[in-house]
């Protein structure tokens, strides 16, 4: 393995690591919402629901 291939593999690994660390807070919040049952709450105040009612 030459230096260019090693550098390419390291950069790919760093990219995957940065993406994983960047998504971690969103996964934690999603897990907490599932744990406390917040995902089953009526979501009638979301902008998407408002637009669906508005467009009918």
PQR file with spaces between the fields and no chain letter, atoms N, CA, C, O and H, PARSE charges and radii, in Angstrom:
ATOM       1  N    UNK     1       0.862   -1.176    0.000 -0.4000 1.5000
ATOM       2  CA   UNK     1       0.000    0.000    0.000 -0.0000 2.0000
ATOM       3  C    UNK     1       0.908    1.239    0.000  0.5500 1.7000
ATOM       4  O    UNK     1       1.799    1.383    0.837 -0.5500 1.4000
ATOM       5  N    UNK     2       0.659    2.092   -0.932 -0.4000 1.5000
ATOM       6  CA   UNK     2       1.471    3.305   -0.991 -0.0000 2.0000
ATOM       7  C    UNK     2       0.831    4.419   -0.157  0.5500 1.7000
ATOM       8  O    UNK     2      -0.262    4.251    0.382 -0.5500 1.4000
ATOM       9  H    UNK     2      -0.065    1.975   -1.612  0.4000 1.0000
ATOM      10  N    UNK     3       1.513    5.537   -0.060 -0.4000 1.5000
ATOM      11  CA   UNK     3       1.072    6.627    0.806 -0.0000 2.0000
ATOM      12  C    UNK     3      -0.245    7.246    0.324  0.5500 1.7000
ATOM      13  O    UNK     3      -1.066    7.660    1.142 -0.5500 1.4000
ATOM      14  H    UNK     3       2.402    5.673   -0.498  0.4000 1.0000
ATOM      15  N    UNK     4      -0.451    7.311   -0.984 -0.4000 1.5000
ATOM      16  CA   UNK     4      -1.681    7.918   -1.503 -0.0000 2.0000
ATOM      17  C    UNK     4      -2.904    7.073   -1.144  0.5500 1.7000
ATOM      18  O    UNK     4      -3.946    7.612   -0.773 -0.5500 1.4000
ATOM      19  H    UNK     4       0.216    6.974   -1.649  0.4000 1.0000
ATOM      20  N    UNK     5      -2.777    5.765   -1.254 -0.4000 1.5000
ATOM      21  CA   UNK     5      -3.899    4.889   -0.920 -0.0000 2.0000
ATOM      22  C    UNK     5      -4.166    4.913    0.585  0.5500 1.7000
ATOM      23  O    UNK     5      -5.320    4.894    1.012 -0.5500 1.4000
ATOM      24  H    UNK     5      -1.930    5.327   -1.555  0.4000 1.0000
ATOM      25  N    UNK     6      -3.103    4.954    1.384 -0.4000 1.5000
ATOM      26  CA   UNK     6      -3.272    5.019    2.834 -0.0000 2.0000
ATOM      27  C    UNK     6      -3.959    6.323    3.232  0.5500 1.7000
ATOM      28  O    UNK     6      -4.834    6.325    4.098 -0.5500 1.4000
ATOM      29  H    UNK     6      -2.165    4.970    1.037  0.4000 1.0000
ATOM      30  N    UNK     7      -3.571    7.417    2.610 -0.4000 1.5000
ATOM      31  CA   UNK     7      -4.197    8.702    2.895 -0.0000 2.0000
ATOM      32  C    UNK     7      -5.665    8.704    2.481  0.5500 1.7000
ATOM      33  O    UNK     7      -6.507    9.263    3.184 -0.5500 1.4000
ATOM      34  H    UNK     7      -2.860    7.415    1.906  0.4000 1.0000
ATOM      35  N    UNK     8      -5.974    8.087    1.351 -0.4000 1.5000
ATOM      36  CA   UNK     8      -7.357    8.013    0.878 -0.0000 2.0000
ATOM      37  C    UNK     8      -8.216    7.193    1.849  0.5500 1.7000
ATOM      38  O    UNK     8      -9.351    7.569    2.140 -0.5500 1.4000
ATOM      39  H    UNK     8      -5.290    7.633    0.780  0.4000 1.0000
ATOM      40  N    UNK     9      -7.679    6.083    2.344 -0.4000 1.5000
ATOM      41  CA   UNK     9      -8.417    5.251    3.288 -0.0000 2.0000
ATOM      42  C    UNK     9      -8.618    5.991    4.610  0.5500 1.7000
ATOM      43  O    UNK     9      -9.695    5.911    5.202 -0.5500 1.4000
ATOM      44  H    UNK     9      -6.756    5.778    2.107  0.4000 1.0000
ATOM      45  N    UNK    10      -7.601    6.704    5.077 -0.4000 1.5000
ATOM      46  CA   UNK    10      -7.725    7.480    6.312 -0.0000 2.0000
ATOM      47  C    UNK    10      -8.753    8.603    6.174  0.5500 1.7000
ATOM      48  O    UNK    10      -9.534    8.839    7.096 -0.5500 1.4000
ATOM      49  H    UNK    10      -6.727    6.769    4.596  0.4000 1.0000
ATOM      50  N    UNK    11      -8.761    9.285    5.054 -0.4000 1.5000
ATOM      51  CA   UNK    11      -9.723   10.364    4.846 -0.0000 2.0000
ATOM      52  C    UNK    11     -11.151    9.815    4.793  0.5500 1.7000
ATOM      53  O    UNK    11     -12.077   10.445    5.305 -0.5500 1.4000
ATOM      54  H    UNK    11      -8.126    9.094    4.305  0.4000 1.0000
ATOM      55  N    UNK    12     -11.329    8.661    4.185 -0.4000 1.5000
ATOM      56  CA   UNK    12     -12.651    8.031    4.149 -0.0000 2.0000
ATOM      57  C    UNK    12     -13.093    7.660    5.567  0.5500 1.7000
ATOM      58  O    UNK    12     -14.257    7.847    5.921 -0.5500 1.4000
ATOM      59  H    UNK    12     -10.577    8.150    3.770  0.4000 1.0000
ATOM      60  N    UNK    13     -12.184    7.143    6.369 -0.4000 1.5000
ATOM      61  CA   UNK    13     -12.498    6.805    7.753 -0.0000 2.0000
ATOM      62  C    UNK    13     -12.848    8.034    8.575  0.5500 1.7000
ATOM      63  O    UNK    13     -13.779    8.002    9.380 -0.5500 1.4000
ATOM      64  H    UNK    13     -11.238    6.992    6.082  0.4000 1.0000
ATOM      65  N    UNK    14     -12.105    9.121    8.377 -0.4000 1.5000
ATOM      66  CA   UNK    14     -12.408   10.365    9.082 -0.0000 2.0000
ATOM      67  C    UNK    14     -13.769   10.914    8.668  0.5500 1.7000
ATOM      68  O    UNK    14     -14.500   11.442    9.506 -0.5500 1.4000
ATOM      69  H    UNK    14     -11.349    9.148    7.723  0.4000 1.0000
ATOM      70  N    UNK    15     -14.115   10.799    7.407 -0.4000 1.5000
ATOM      71  CA   UNK    15     -15.413   11.265    6.934 -0.0000 2.0000
ATOM      72  C    UNK    15     -16.543   10.481    7.586  0.5500 1.7000
ATOM      73  O    UNK    15     -17.528   11.067    8.035 -0.5500 1.4000
ATOM      74  H    UNK    15     -13.521   10.370    6.726  0.4000 1.0000
ATOM      75  N    UNK    16     -16.408    9.162    7.643 -0.4000 1.5000
ATOM      76  CA   UNK    16     -17.419    8.328    8.293 -0.0000 2.0000
ATOM      77  C    UNK    16     -17.517    8.677    9.780  0.5500 1.7000
ATOM      78  O    UNK    16     -18.617    8.735   10.329 -0.5500 1.4000
ATOM      79  H    UNK    16     -15.608    8.686    7.279  0.4000 1.0000
ATOM      80  N    UNK    17     -16.374    8.909   10.436 -0.4000 1.5000
ATOM      81  CA   UNK    17     -16.373    9.249   11.861 -0.0000 2.0000
ATOM      82  C    UNK    17     -17.058   10.587   12.114  0.5500 1.7000
ATOM      83  O    UNK    17     -17.819   10.718   13.073 -0.5500 1.4000
ATOM      84  H    UNK    17     -15.481    8.861    9.990  0.4000 1.0000
ATOM      85  N    UNK    18     -16.799   11.571   11.276 -0.4000 1.5000
ATOM      86  CA   UNK    18     -17.427   12.886   11.441 -0.0000 2.0000
ATOM      87  C    UNK    18     -18.932   12.787   11.233  0.5500 1.7000
ATOM      88  O    UNK    18     -19.694   13.413   11.970 -0.5500 1.4000
ATOM      89  H    UNK    18     -16.180   11.465   10.497  0.4000 1.0000
ATOM      90  N    UNK    19     -19.371   12.025   10.258 -0.4000 1.5000
ATOM      91  CA   UNK    19     -20.810   11.851   10.034 -0.0000 2.0000
ATOM      92  C    UNK    19     -21.465   11.141   11.218  0.5500 1.7000
ATOM      93  O    UNK    19     -22.556   11.518   11.645 -0.5500 1.4000
ATOM      94  H    UNK    19     -18.752   11.517    9.660  0.4000 1.0000
ATOM      95  N    UNK    20     -20.803   10.121   11.742 -0.4000 1.5000
ATOM      96  CA   UNK    20     -21.365    9.374   12.874 -0.0000 2.0000
ATOM      97  C    UNK    20     -21.458   10.254   14.110  0.5500 1.7000
ATOM      98  O    UNK    20     -22.468   10.221   14.814 -0.5500 1.4000
ATOM      99  H    UNK    20     -19.916    9.815   11.395  0.4000 1.0000
ATOM     100  N    UNK    21     -20.436   11.034   14.385 -0.4000 1.5000
ATOM     101  CA   UNK    21     -20.460   11.916   15.553 -0.0000 2.0000
ATOM     102  C    UNK    21     -21.475   13.034   15.347  0.5500 1.7000
ATOM     103  O    UNK    21     -22.109   13.469   16.308 -0.5500 1.4000
ATOM     104  H    UNK    21     -19.616   11.061   13.814  0.4000 1.0000
ATOM     105  N    UNK    22     -21.640   13.504   14.131 -0.4000 1.5000
ATOM     106  CA   UNK    22     -22.616   14.547   13.851 -0.0000 2.0000
ATOM     107  C    UNK    22     -24.043   14.073   14.000  0.5500 1.7000
ATOM     108  O    UNK    22     -24.906   14.860   14.389 -0.5500 1.4000
ATOM     109  H    UNK    22     -21.125   13.151   13.350  0.4000 1.0000
ATOM     110  N    UNK    23     -24.325   12.806   13.703 -0.4000 1.5000
ATOM     111  CA   UNK    23     -25.678   12.274   13.811 -0.0000 2.0000
ATOM     112  C    UNK    23     -26.011   11.773   15.207  0.5500 1.7000
ATOM     113  O    UNK    23     -27.178   11.516   15.505 -0.5500 1.4000
ATOM     114  H    UNK    23     -23.624   12.167   13.387  0.4000 1.0000
ATOM     115  N    UNK    24     -25.017   11.632   16.064 -0.4000 1.5000
ATOM     116  CA   UNK    24     -25.239   11.077   17.390 -0.0000 2.0000
ATOM     117  C    UNK    24     -26.254   11.861   18.221  0.5500 1.7000
ATOM     118  O    UNK    24     -27.107   11.226   18.840 -0.5500 1.4000
ATOM     119  H    UNK    24     -24.069   11.841   15.822  0.4000 1.0000
ATOM     120  N    UNK    25     -26.223   13.199   18.280 -0.4000 1.5000
ATOM     121  CA   UNK    25     -27.240   13.904   19.082 -0.0000 2.0000
ATOM     122  C    UNK    25     -28.667   13.658   18.593  0.5500 1.7000
ATOM     123  O    UNK    25     -29.587   13.554   19.406 -0.5500 1.4000
ATOM     124  H    UNK    25     -25.529   13.715   17.777  0.4000 1.0000
ATOM     125  N    UNK    26     -28.860   13.564   17.299 -0.4000 1.5000
ATOM     126  CA   UNK    26     -30.199   13.303   16.773 -0.0000 2.0000
ATOM     127  C    UNK    26     -30.672   11.906   17.139  0.5500 1.7000
ATOM     128  O    UNK    26     -31.851   11.705   17.429 -0.5500 1.4000
ATOM     129  H    UNK    26     -28.113   13.648   16.639  0.4000 1.0000
ATOM     130  N    UNK    27     -29.755   10.933   17.127 -0.4000 1.5000
ATOM     131  CA   UNK    27     -30.124    9.575   17.504 -0.0000 2.0000
ATOM     132  C    UNK    27     -30.445    9.484   18.988  0.5500 1.7000
ATOM     133  O    UNK    27     -31.345    8.740   19.378 -0.5500 1.4000
ATOM     134  H    UNK    27     -28.797   11.097   16.891  0.4000 1.0000
ATOM     135  N    UNK    28     -29.728   10.227   19.820 -0.4000 1.5000
ATOM     136  CA   UNK    28     -30.001   10.225   21.257 -0.0000 2.0000
ATOM     137  C    UNK    28     -31.373   10.831   21.530  0.5500 1.7000
ATOM     138  O    UNK    28     -32.140   10.285   22.324 -0.5500 1.4000
ATOM     139  H    UNK    28     -28.997   10.831   19.503  0.4000 1.0000
ATOM     140  N    UNK    29     -31.690   11.945   20.888 -0.4000 1.5000
ATOM     141  CA   UNK    29     -32.996   12.580   21.094 -0.0000 2.0000
ATOM     142  C    UNK    29     -34.114   11.670   20.606  0.5500 1.7000
ATOM     143  O    UNK    29     -35.157   11.569   21.253 -0.5500 1.4000
ATOM     144  H    UNK    29     -31.067   12.388   20.244  0.4000 1.0000
ATOM     145  N    UNK    30     -33.909   11.007   19.471 -0.4000 1.5000
ATOM     146  CA   UNK    30     -34.919   10.072   18.972 -0.0000 2.0000
ATOM     147  C    UNK    30     -35.115    8.918   19.949  0.5500 1.7000
ATOM     148  O    UNK    30     -36.243    8.493   20.196 -0.5500 1.4000
ATOM     149  H    UNK    30     -33.062   11.088   18.945  0.4000 1.0000
ATOM     150  N    UNK    31     -34.019    8.415   20.500 -0.4000 1.5000
ATOM     151  CA   UNK    31     -34.108    7.314   21.456 -0.0000 2.0000
ATOM     152  C    UNK    31     -34.844    7.752   22.714  0.5500 1.7000
ATOM     153  O    UNK    31     -35.668    6.998   23.233 -0.5500 1.4000
ATOM     154  H    UNK    31     -33.102    8.760   20.299  0.4000 1.0000
ATOM     155  N    UNK    32     -34.569    8.959   23.220 -0.4000 1.5000
ATOM     156  CA   UNK    32     -35.267    9.459   24.401 -0.0000 2.0000
ATOM     157  C    UNK    32     -36.748    9.653   24.132  0.5500 1.7000
ATOM     158  O    UNK    32     -37.574    9.381   25.004 -0.5500 1.4000
ATOM     159  H    UNK    32     -33.900    9.571   22.799  0.4000 1.0000
ATOM     160  N    UNK    33     -37.095   10.116   22.950 -0.4000 1.5000
ATOM     161  CA   UNK    33     -38.513   10.308   22.646 -0.0000 2.0000
ATOM     162  C    UNK    33     -39.243    8.975   22.583  0.5500 1.7000
ATOM     163  O    UNK    33     -40.404    8.883   22.981 -0.5500 1.4000
ATOM     164  H    UNK    33     -36.424   10.337   22.242  0.4000 1.0000
ATOM     165  N    UNK    34     -38.577    7.949   22.090 -0.4000 1.5000
ATOM     166  CA   UNK    34     -39.174    6.614   22.091 -0.0000 2.0000
ATOM     167  C    UNK    34     -39.281    6.072   23.514  0.5500 1.7000
ATOM     168  O    UNK    34     -40.262    5.413   23.859 -0.5500 1.4000
ATOM     169  H    UNK    34     -37.634    8.023   21.766  0.4000 1.0000
ATOM     170  N    UNK    35     -38.278    6.349   24.334 -0.4000 1.5000
ATOM     171  CA   UNK    35     -38.250    5.840   25.703 -0.0000 2.0000
ATOM     172  C    UNK    35     -39.366    6.438   26.540  0.5500 1.7000
ATOM     173  O    UNK    35     -39.998    5.728   27.322 -0.5500 1.4000
ATOM     174  H    UNK    35     -37.481    6.885   24.054  0.4000 1.0000
ATOM     175  N    UNK    36     -39.619    7.727   26.392 -0.4000 1.5000
ATOM     176  CA   UNK    36     -40.635    8.402   27.185 -0.0000 2.0000
ATOM     177  C    UNK    36     -41.996    8.459   26.494  0.5500 1.7000
ATOM     178  O    UNK    36     -42.933    9.053   27.028 -0.5500 1.4000
ATOM     179  H    UNK    36     -39.105    8.304   25.757  0.4000 1.0000
ATOM     180  N    UNK    37     -42.114    7.858   25.333 -0.4000 1.5000
ATOM     181  CA   UNK    37     -43.396    7.806   24.648 -0.0000 2.0000
ATOM     182  C    UNK    37     -43.810    9.095   24.002  0.5500 1.7000
ATOM     183  O    UNK    37     -44.997    9.296   23.746 -0.5500 1.4000
ATOM     184  H    UNK    37     -41.353    7.375   24.900  0.4000 1.0000
ATOM     185  N    UNK    38     -42.871    9.984   23.728 -0.4000 1.5000
ATOM     186  CA   UNK    38     -43.225   11.275   23.131 -0.0000 2.0000
ATOM     187  C    UNK    38     -43.546   11.161   21.647  0.5500 1.7000
ATOM     188  O    UNK    38     -44.152   12.069   21.079 -0.5500 1.4000
ATOM     189  H    UNK    38     -41.906    9.821   23.936  0.4000 1.0000
ATOM     190  N    UNK    39     -43.154   10.074   21.017 -0.4000 1.5000
ATOM     191  CA   UNK    39     -43.440    9.930   19.588 -0.0000 2.0000
ATOM     192  C    UNK    39     -44.904    9.576   19.341  0.5500 1.7000
ATOM     193  O    UNK    39     -45.385    9.671   18.212 -0.5500 1.4000
ATOM     194  H    UNK    39     -42.662    9.337   21.479  0.4000 1.0000
ATOM     195  N    UNK    40     -45.621    9.165   20.406 -0.4000 1.5000
ATOM     196  CA   UNK    40     -47.023    8.790   20.253 -0.0000 2.0000
ATOM     197  C    UNK    40     -47.966    9.937   20.580  0.5500 1.7000
ATOM     198  O    UNK    40     -49.185    9.772   20.530 -0.5500 1.4000
ATOM     199  H    UNK    40     -45.230    9.088   21.323  0.4000 1.0000
ATOM     200  N    UNK    41     -47.413   11.098   20.914 -0.4000 1.5000
ATOM     201  CA   UNK    41     -48.224   12.272   21.225 -0.0000 2.0000
ATOM     202  C    UNK    41     -48.842   12.802   19.940  0.5500 1.7000
ATOM     203  O    UNK    41     -48.224   12.742   18.877 -0.5500 1.4000
ATOM     204  H    UNK    41     -46.423   11.233   20.955  0.4000 1.0000
ATOM     205  N    UNK    42     -50.064   13.322   20.037 -0.4000 1.5000
ATOM     206  CA   UNK    42     -50.733   13.890   18.868 -0.0000 2.0000
ATOM     207  C    UNK    42     -49.903   15.039   18.311  0.5500 1.7000
ATOM     208  O    UNK    42     -49.552   15.973   19.032 -0.5500 1.4000
ATOM     209  H    UNK    42     -50.566   13.370   20.901  0.4000 1.0000
ATOM     210  N    UNK    43     -49.600   14.960   17.053 -0.4000 1.5000
ATOM     211  CA   UNK    43     -48.728   15.941   16.417 -0.0000 2.0000
ATOM     212  C    UNK    43     -49.553   16.921   15.580  0.5500 1.7000
ATOM     213  O    UNK    43     -49.224   17.186   14.424 -0.5500 1.4000
ATOM     214  H    UNK    43     -49.885   14.201   16.468  0.4000 1.0000
ATOM     215  N    UNK    44     -50.625   17.458   16.166 -0.4000 1.5000
ATOM     216  CA   UNK    44     -51.516   18.327   15.398 -0.0000 2.0000
ATOM     217  C    UNK    44     -50.988   19.756   15.266  0.5500 1.7000
ATOM     218  O    UNK    44     -51.585   20.565   14.557 -0.5500 1.4000
ATOM     219  H    UNK    44     -50.893   17.243   17.106  0.4000 1.0000
ATOM     220  N    UNK    45     -49.888   20.075   15.930 -0.4000 1.5000
ATOM     221  CA   UNK    45     -49.355   21.433   15.874 -0.0000 2.0000
ATOM     222  C    UNK    45     -48.159   21.550   14.939  0.5500 1.7000
ATOM     223  O    UNK    45     -47.504   22.591   14.909 -0.5500 1.4000
ATOM     224  H    UNK    45     -49.403   19.418   16.506  0.4000 1.0000
ATOM     225  N    UNK    46     -47.868   20.521   14.188 -0.4000 1.5000
ATOM     226  CA   UNK    46     -46.724   20.592   13.282 -0.0000 2.0000
ATOM     227  C    UNK    46     -47.092   21.388   12.027  0.5500 1.7000
ATOM     228  O    UNK    46     -48.261   21.434   11.645 -0.5500 1.4000
ATOM     229  H    UNK    46     -48.400   19.675   14.212  0.4000 1.0000
ATOM     230  N    UNK    47     -46.118   22.002   11.397 -0.4000 1.5000
ATOM     231  CA   UNK    47     -46.395   22.765   10.171 -0.0000 2.0000
ATOM     232  C    UNK    47     -46.956   21.892    9.050  0.5500 1.7000
ATOM     233  O    UNK    47     -47.772   22.353    8.253 -0.5500 1.4000
ATOM     234  H    UNK    47     -45.168   21.964   11.707  0.4000 1.0000
ATOM     235  N    UNK    48     -46.524   20.644    8.989 -0.4000 1.5000
ATOM     236  CA   UNK    48     -47.022   19.758    7.946 -0.0000 2.0000
ATOM     237  C    UNK    48     -48.514   19.493    8.112  0.5500 1.7000
ATOM     238  O    UNK    48     -49.262   19.505    7.134 -0.5500 1.4000
ATOM     239  H    UNK    48     -45.860   20.270    9.637  0.4000 1.0000
ATOM     240  N    UNK    49     -48.947   19.256    9.344 -0.4000 1.5000
ATOM     241  CA   UNK    49     -50.370   19.035    9.603 -0.0000 2.0000
ATOM     242  C    UNK    49     -51.179   20.289    9.294  0.5500 1.7000
ATOM     243  O    UNK    49     -52.277   20.203    8.746 -0.5500 1.4000
ATOM     244  H    UNK    49     -48.340   19.246   10.138  0.4000 1.0000
ATOM     245  N    UNK    50     -50.641   21.444    9.643 -0.4000 1.5000
ATOM     246  CA   UNK    50     -51.321   22.702    9.346 -0.0000 2.0000
ATOM     247  C    UNK    50     -51.499   22.876    7.837  0.5500 1.7000
ATOM     248  O    UNK    50     -52.571   23.267    7.376 -0.5500 1.4000
ATOM     249  H    UNK    50     -49.748   21.514   10.089  0.4000 1.0000
ATOM     250  N    UNK    51     -50.447   22.585    7.072 -0.4000 1.5000
ATOM     251  CA   UNK    51     -50.547   22.727    5.622 -0.0000 2.0000
ATOM     252  C    UNK    51     -51.515   21.722    5.018  0.5500 1.7000
ATOM     253  O    UNK    51     -52.213   22.044    4.057 -0.5500 1.4000
ATOM     254  H    UNK    51     -49.576   22.267    7.447  0.4000 1.0000
ATOM     255  N    UNK    52     -51.569   20.507    5.563 -0.4000 1.5000
ATOM     256  CA   UNK    52     -52.499   19.523    5.051 -0.0000 2.0000
ATOM     257  C    UNK    52     -53.940   19.980    5.278  0.5500 1.7000
ATOM     258  O    UNK    52     -54.794   19.798    4.410 -0.5500 1.4000
ATOM     259  H    UNK    52     -51.002   20.245    6.344  0.4000 1.0000
ATOM     260  N    UNK    53     -54.212   20.576    6.449 -0.4000 1.5000
ATOM     261  CA   UNK    53     -55.553   21.071    6.722 -0.0000 2.0000
ATOM     262  C    UNK    53     -55.868   22.299    5.871  0.5500 1.7000
ATOM     263  O    UNK    53     -57.005   22.498    5.443 -0.5500 1.4000
ATOM     264  H    UNK    53     -53.519   20.724    7.153  0.4000 1.0000
ATOM     265  N    UNK    54     -54.851   23.113    5.634 -0.4000 1.5000
ATOM     266  CA   UNK    54     -55.034   24.347    4.867 -0.0000 2.0000
ATOM     267  C    UNK    54     -55.295   24.068    3.386  0.5500 1.7000
ATOM     268  O    UNK    54     -56.060   24.794    2.752 -0.5500 1.4000
ATOM     269  H    UNK    54     -53.927   22.952    5.982  0.4000 1.0000
ATOM     270  N    UNK    55     -54.679   23.041    2.833 -0.4000 1.5000
ATOM     271  CA   UNK    55     -54.797   22.741    1.413 -0.0000 2.0000
ATOM     272  C    UNK    55     -56.065   21.992    1.055  0.5500 1.7000
ATOM     273  O    UNK    55     -56.387   21.877   -0.127 -0.5500 1.4000
ATOM     274  H    UNK    55     -54.057   22.451    3.349  0.4000 1.0000
ATOM     275  N    UNK    56     -56.796   21.479    2.031 -0.4000 1.5000
ATOM     276  CA   UNK    56     -58.026   20.728    1.715 -0.0000 2.0000
ATOM     277  C    UNK    56     -59.133   21.632    1.288  0.5500 1.7000
ATOM     278  O    UNK    56     -60.231   21.164    0.987 -0.5500 1.4000
ATOM     279  H    UNK    56     -56.535   21.572    2.992  0.4000 1.0000
